[in-house]
C-alpha cells in the first residue's frame, strides 16, 4: 500500500456587526477586531470545501469539491 499526501481546503464565514462611519472604516475596524481575537469565525460555518492530492512532483492534482 502506498502513502499519499492530500490537501483539504475549507472556506468558513461568519457575520459580525460593527459600528463605523464608512465602509472603509468598518473593514479597518473589523480587521482590528479579528486580529485582536474578538471576531472568531466558527469552524461549524463551512461554506465550501475541496480536496487535492499532492503528486510526486509536488504539484497539486485537480481540486475536487466534497
N, CA, C and O atoms as a printed pandas DataFrame, in Angstrom:
     atom_number atom_name residue_name chain_id  residue_number  x_coord  y_coord  z_coord
0              1         N          UNK        A               1    0.844   -1.175    0.000
1              2        CA          UNK        A               1    0.000    0.000    0.000
2              3         C          UNK        A               1    0.890    1.239    0.000
3              4         O          UNK        A               1    1.929    1.268    0.659
4              5         N          UNK        A               2    0.481    2.238   -0.729
5              6        CA          UNK        A               2    1.247    3.462   -0.899
6              7         C          UNK        A               2    0.654    4.583   -0.046
7              8         O          UNK        A               2   -0.550    4.604    0.211
8              9         N          UNK        A               3    1.501    5.508    0.388
9             10        CA          UNK        A               3    1.038    6.676    1.141
10            11         C          UNK        A               3    0.872    7.853    0.193
11            12         O          UNK        A               3    1.657    8.036   -0.737
12            13         N          UNK        A               4   -0.160    8.644    0.444
13            14        CA          UNK        A               4   -0.434    9.835   -0.342
14            15         C          UNK        A               4   -0.548   11.029    0.604
15            16         O          UNK        A               4   -0.926   10.882    1.767
16            17         N          UNK        A               5   -0.219   12.200    0.092
17            18        CA          UNK        A               5   -0.435   13.437    0.835
18            19         C          UNK        A               5   -1.590   14.167    0.166
19            20         O          UNK        A               5   -1.611   14.332   -1.054
20            21         N          UNK        A               6   -2.541   14.597    0.969
21            22        CA          UNK        A               6   -3.686   15.336    0.444
22            23         C          UNK        A               6   -3.773   16.697    1.128
23            24         O          UNK        A               6   -3.289   16.889    2.244
24            25         N          UNK        A               7   -4.391   17.612    0.439
25            26        CA          UNK        A               7   -4.640   18.951    0.977
26            27         C          UNK        A               7   -6.150   19.138    1.022
27            28         O          UNK        A               7   -6.842   18.919    0.028
28            29         N          UNK        A               8   -6.654   19.545    2.180
29            30        CA          UNK        A               8   -8.068   19.867    2.319
30            31         C          UNK        A               8   -8.162   21.357    2.605
31            32         O          UNK        A               8   -7.498   21.879    3.500
32            33         N          UNK        A               9   -8.991   22.022    1.835
33            34        CA          UNK        A               9   -9.171   23.465    1.972
34            35         C          UNK        A               9  -10.634   23.744    2.285
35            36         O          UNK        A               9  -11.535   23.208    1.640
36            37         N          UNK        A              10  -10.854   24.588    3.284
37            38        CA          UNK        A              10  -12.205   24.973    3.668
38            39         C          UNK        A              10  -12.342   26.491    3.634
39            40         O          UNK        A              10  -11.402   27.227    3.934
40            41         N          UNK        A              11  -13.523   26.932    3.266
41            42        CA          UNK        A              11  -13.869   28.338    3.365
42            43         C          UNK        A              11  -14.974   28.446    4.407
43            44         O          UNK        A              11  -16.048   27.863    4.255
44            45         N          UNK        A              12  -14.700   29.190    5.454
45            46        CA          UNK        A              12  -15.699   29.395    6.507
46            47         C          UNK        A              12  -16.072   30.870    6.541
47            48         O          UNK        A              12  -15.284   31.738    6.165
48            49         N          UNK        A              13  -17.290   31.134    7.001
49            50        CA          UNK        A              13  -17.719   32.529    7.072
50            51         C          UNK        A              13  -18.588   32.731    8.302
51            52         O          UNK        A              13  -19.198   31.796    8.821
52            53         N          UNK        A              14  -18.624   33.954    8.741
53            54        CA          UNK        A              14  -19.452   34.334    9.881
54            55         C          UNK        A              14  -19.752   35.822    9.747
55            56         O          UNK        A              14  -18.908   36.595    9.291
56            57         N          UNK        A              15  -20.923   36.208   10.135
57            58        CA          UNK        A              15  -21.337   37.607   10.046
58            59         C          UNK        A              15  -21.143   38.280   11.401
59            60         O          UNK        A              15  -21.499   37.731   12.443
60            61         N          UNK        A              16  -20.573   39.481   11.362
61            62        CA          UNK        A              16  -20.359   40.272   12.572
62            63         C          UNK        A              16  -20.937   41.658   12.356
63            64         O          UNK        A              16  -20.967   42.155   11.230
64            65         N          UNK        A              17  -21.392   42.278   13.424
65            66        CA          UNK        A              17  -21.908   43.640   13.342
66            67         C          UNK        A              17  -20.879   44.581   13.956
67            68         O          UNK        A              17  -20.306   44.299   15.008
68            69         N          UNK        A              18  -20.657   45.706   13.274
69            70        CA          UNK        A              18  -19.662   46.667   13.756
70            71         C          UNK        A              18  -20.159   48.076   13.432
71            72         O          UNK        A              18  -20.812   48.294   12.411
72            73         N          UNK        A              19  -19.849   49.010   14.291
73            74        CA          UNK        A              19  -20.229   50.402   14.055
74            75         C          UNK        A              19  -19.055   51.147   13.428
75            76         O          UNK        A              19  -17.904   50.970   13.828
76            77         N          UNK        A              20  -19.365   51.981   12.440
77            78        CA          UNK        A              20  -18.339   52.770   11.754
78            79         C          UNK        A              20  -19.015   53.900   10.994
79            80         O          UNK        A              20  -20.232   53.899   10.808
80            81         N          UNK        A              21  -18.217   54.856   10.560
81            82        CA          UNK        A              21  -18.756   55.988    9.806
82            83         C          UNK        A              21  -18.711   55.772    8.295
83            84         O          UNK        A              21  -19.294   56.551    7.541
84            85         N          UNK        A              22  -18.022   54.718    7.846
85            86        CA          UNK        A              22  -17.926   54.433    6.418
86            87         C          UNK        A              22  -17.623   52.943    6.232
87            88         O          UNK        A              22  -17.251   52.253    7.182
88            89         N          UNK        A              23  -17.785   52.460    5.008
89            90        CA          UNK        A              23  -17.447   51.070    4.702
90            91         C          UNK        A              23  -15.961   50.801    4.947
91            92         O          UNK        A              23  -15.586   49.751    5.468
92            93         N          UNK        A              24  -15.124   51.768    4.563
93            94        CA          UNK        A              24  -13.682   51.603    4.738
94            95         C          UNK        A              24  -13.325   51.471    6.218
95            96         O          UNK        A              24  -12.508   50.633    6.599
96            97         N          UNK        A              25  -13.949   52.309    7.042
97            98        CA          UNK        A              25  -13.697   52.238    8.469
98            99         C          UNK        A              25  -14.234   50.925    9.049
99           100         O          UNK        A              25  -13.620   50.337    9.940
100          101         N          UNK        A              26  -15.371   50.476    8.543
101          102        CA          UNK        A              26  -15.934   49.208    9.008
102          103         C          UNK        A              26  -14.971   48.053    8.722
103          104         O          UNK        A              26  -14.761   47.190    9.575
104          105         N          UNK        A              27  -14.392   48.040    7.528
105          106        CA          UNK        A              27  -13.423   46.995    7.179
106          107         C          UNK        A              27  -12.200   47.093    8.067
107          108         O          UNK        A              27  -11.736   46.086    8.600
108          109         N          UNK        A              28  -11.674   48.298    8.230
109          110        CA          UNK        A              28  -10.480   48.504    9.049
110          111         C          UNK        A              28  -10.729   48.073   10.498
111          112         O          UNK        A              28   -9.907   47.382   11.099
112          113         N          UNK        A              29  -11.867   48.486   11.045
113          114        CA          UNK        A              29  -12.195   48.120   12.425
114          115         C          UNK        A              29  -12.414   46.620   12.573
115          116         O          UNK        A              29  -12.008   46.021   13.569
116          117         N          UNK        A              30  -13.053   46.021   11.583
117          118        CA          UNK        A              30  -13.296   44.578   11.639
118          119         C          UNK        A              30  -11.988   43.798   11.595
119          120         O          UNK        A              30  -11.838   42.797   12.296
120          121         N          UNK        A              31  -11.044   44.246   10.779
121          122        CA          UNK        A              31   -9.731   43.592   10.727
122          123         C          UNK        A              31   -9.036   43.707   12.072
123          124         O          UNK        A              31   -8.432   42.743   12.544
124          125         N          UNK        A              32   -9.115   44.869   12.690
125          126        CA          UNK        A              32   -8.522   45.056   14.021
126          127         C          UNK        A              32   -9.165   44.128   15.042
127          128         O          UNK        A              32   -8.468   43.523   15.857
128          129         N          UNK        A              33  -10.492   44.012   15.004
129          130        CA          UNK        A              33  -11.203   43.123   15.924
130          131         C          UNK        A              33  -10.813   41.662   15.680
131          132         O          UNK        A              33  -10.636   40.892   16.624
132          133         N          UNK        A              34  -10.681   41.291   14.400
133          134        CA          UNK        A              34  -10.274   39.927   14.051
134          135         C          UNK        A              34   -8.861   39.644   14.559
135          136         O          UNK        A              34   -8.610   38.611   15.179
136          137         N          UNK        A              35   -7.942   40.575   14.288
137          138        CA          UNK        A              35   -6.550   40.406   14.723
138          139         C          UNK        A              35   -6.428   40.337   16.242
139          140         O          UNK        A              35   -5.545   39.657   16.765
140          141         N          UNK        A              36   -7.312   41.039   16.951
141          142        CA          UNK        A              36   -7.281   41.045   18.414
142          143         C          UNK        A              36   -7.962   39.805   18.999
143          144         O          UNK        A              36   -7.947   39.599   20.213
144          145         N          UNK        A              37   -8.561   38.979   18.128
145          146        CA          UNK        A              37   -9.218   37.769   18.604
146          147         C          UNK        A              37  -10.648   37.979   19.061
147          148         O          UNK        A              37  -11.245   37.088   19.666
148          149         N          UNK        A              38  -11.203   39.151   18.776
149          150        CA          UNK        A              38  -12.577   39.439   19.175
150          151         C          UNK        A              38  -13.607   38.940   18.167
151          152         O          UNK        A              38  -14.746   38.658   18.538
152          153         N          UNK        A              39  -13.224   38.829   16.912
153          154        CA          UNK        A              39  -14.077   38.243   15.879
154          155         C          UNK        A              39  -13.486   36.881   15.544
155          156         O          UNK        A              39  -12.399   36.794   14.971
156          157         N          UNK        A              40  -14.184   35.842   15.893
157          158        CA          UNK        A              40  -13.705   34.478   15.654
158          159         C          UNK        A              40  -14.714   33.773   14.751
159          160         O          UNK        A              40  -15.905   33.713   15.057
160          161         N          UNK        A              41  -14.224   33.248   13.653
161          162        CA          UNK        A              41  -15.082   32.540   12.713
162          163         C          UNK        A              41  -15.170   31.083   13.166
163          164         O          UNK        A              41  -14.156   30.396   13.287
164          165         N          UNK        A              42  -16.389   30.627   13.412
165          166        CA          UNK        A              42  -16.588   29.265   13.889
166          167         C          UNK        A              42  -16.375   28.235   12.798
167          168         O          UNK        A              42  -16.746   28.456   11.645
168          169         N          UNK        A              43  -15.779   27.114   13.159
169          170        CA          UNK        A              43  -15.498   26.066   12.179
170          171         C          UNK        A              43  -16.757   25.331   11.742
171          172         O          UNK        A              43  -16.708   24.529   10.809
172          173         N          UNK        A              44  -17.877   25.588   12.393
173          174        CA          UNK        A              44  -19.126   24.931   12.008
174          175         C          UNK        A              44  -19.857   25.672   10.889
175          176         O          UNK        A              44  -20.946   25.264   10.486
176          177         N          UNK        A              45  -19.270   26.750   10.389
177          178        CA          UNK        A              45  -19.881   27.540    9.316
178          179         C          UNK        A              45  -19.142   27.360    7.996
179          180         O          UNK        A              45  -18.793   28.340    7.338
180          181         N          UNK        A              46  -18.902   26.111    7.609
181          182        CA          UNK        A              46  -18.171   25.823    6.379
182          183         C          UNK        A              46  -19.068   26.102    5.179
183          184         O          UNK        A              46  -20.154   25.535    5.058
184          185         N          UNK        A              47  -18.604   26.977    4.300
185          186        CA          UNK        A              47  -19.334   27.336    3.084
186          187         C          UNK        A              47  -18.887   26.503    1.885
187          188         O          UNK        A              47  -19.670   26.235    0.973
188          189         N          UNK        A              48  -17.627   26.103    1.900
189          190        CA          UNK        A              48  -17.041   25.415    0.740
190          191         C          UNK        A              48  -15.897   24.546    1.230
191          192         O          UNK        A              48  -15.155   24.950    2.125
192          193         N          UNK        A              49  -15.741   23.359    0.659
193          194        CA          UNK        A              49  -14.580   22.533    0.979
194          195         C          UNK        A              49  -14.175   21.764   -0.272
195          196         O          UNK        A              49  -15.006   21.386   -1.098
196          197         N          UNK        A              50  -12.865   21.547   -0.380
197          198        CA          UNK        A              50  -12.326   20.825   -1.525
198          199         C          UNK        A              50  -11.064   20.087   -1.106
199          200         O          UNK        A              50  -10.448   20.398   -0.087
200          201         N          UNK        A              51  -10.696   19.096   -1.924
201          202        CA          UNK        A              51   -9.549   18.258   -1.615
202          203         C          UNK        A              51   -8.716   18.063   -2.879
203          204         O          UNK        A              51   -9.244   18.049   -3.991
204          205         N          UNK        A              52   -7.412   17.915   -2.689
205          206        CA          UNK        A              52   -6.489   17.668   -3.793
206          207         C          UNK        A              52   -5.371   16.760   -3.299
207          208         O          UNK        A              52   -5.013   16.778   -2.122
208          209         N          UNK        A              53   -4.833   15.975   -4.207
209          210        CA          UNK        A              53   -3.700   15.103   -3.890
210          211         C          UNK        A              53   -2.426   15.793   -4.342
211          212         O          UNK        A              53   -2.384   16.389   -5.418
212          213         N          UNK        A              54   -1.381   15.713   -3.515
213          214        CA          UNK        A              54   -0.069   16.250   -3.899
214          215         C          UNK        A              54    0.656   15.161   -4.671
215          216         O          UNK        A              54    0.920   14.082   -4.141
216          217         N          UNK        A              55    0.977   15.448   -5.921
217          218        CA          UNK        A              55    1.636   14.475   -6.783
218          219         C          UNK        A              55    3.104   14.284   -6.425
219          220         O          UNK        A              55    3.658   15.011   -5.600
220          221         N          UNK        A              56    3.717   13.301   -7.055
221          222        CA          UNK        A              56    5.136   13.010   -6.817
222          223         C          UNK        A              56    6.026   14.205   -7.149
223          224         O          UNK        A              56    7.114   14.349   -6.592
224          225         N          UNK        A              57    5.555   15.072   -8.068
225          226        CA          UNK        A              57    6.322   16.255   -8.464
226          227         C          UNK        A              57    6.069   17.444   -7.536
227          228         O          UNK        A              57    6.601   18.532   -7.757
228          229         N          UNK        A              58    5.257   17.233   -6.499
229          230        CA          UNK        A              58    4.959   18.305   -5.561
230          231         C          UNK        A              58    3.810   19.196   -5.985
231          232         O          UNK        A              58    3.414   20.100   -5.249
232          233         N          UNK        A              59    3.278   18.945   -7.159
233          234        CA          UNK        A              59    2.167   19.745   -7.664
234          235         C          UNK        A              59    0.838   19.147   -7.210
235          236         O          UNK        A              59    0.721   17.937   -7.013
236          237         N          UNK        A              60   -0.149   20.008   -7.051
237          238        CA          UNK        A              60   -1.482   19.551   -6.674
238          239         C          UNK        A              60   -2.233   19.037   -7.893
239          240         O          UNK        A              60   -2.121   19.590   -8.988
240          241         N          UNK        A              61   -3.002   17.968   -7.686
241          242        CA          UNK        A              61   -3.885   17.494   -8.749
242          243         C          UNK        A              61   -5.105   18.416   -8.781
243          244         O          UNK        A              61   -5.161   19.400   -8.043
244          245         N          UNK        A              62   -6.057   18.106   -9.614
245          246        CA          UNK        A              62   -7.271   18.913   -9.685
246          247         C          UNK        A              62   -8.013   18.902   -8.365
247          248         O          UNK        A              62   -8.074   17.877   -7.687
248          249         N          UNK        A              63   -8.575   20.038   -8.002
249          250        CA          UNK        A              63   -9.369   20.139   -6.781
250          251         C          UNK        A              63  -10.708   19.453   -7.005
251          252         O          UNK        A              63  -11.303   19.567   -8.076
252          253         N          UNK        A              64  -11.175   18.742   -5.987
253          254        CA          UNK        A              64  -12.469   18.069   -6.019
254          255         C          UNK        A              64  -13.300   18.599   -4.858
255          256         O          UNK        A              64  -12.889   18.513   -3.700
256          257         N          UNK        A              65  -14.475   19.150   -5.173
257          258        CA          UNK        A              65  -15.371   19.609   -4.105
258          259         C          UNK        A              65  -16.020   18.414   -3.450
259          260         O          UNK        A              65  -16.376   17.445   -4.120
260          261         N          UNK        A              66  -16.175   18.481   -2.142
261          262        CA          UNK        A              66  -16.872   17.395   -1.445
262          263         C          UNK        A              66  -17.697   17.925   -0.305
263          264         O          UNK        A              66  -18.353   17.152    0.394
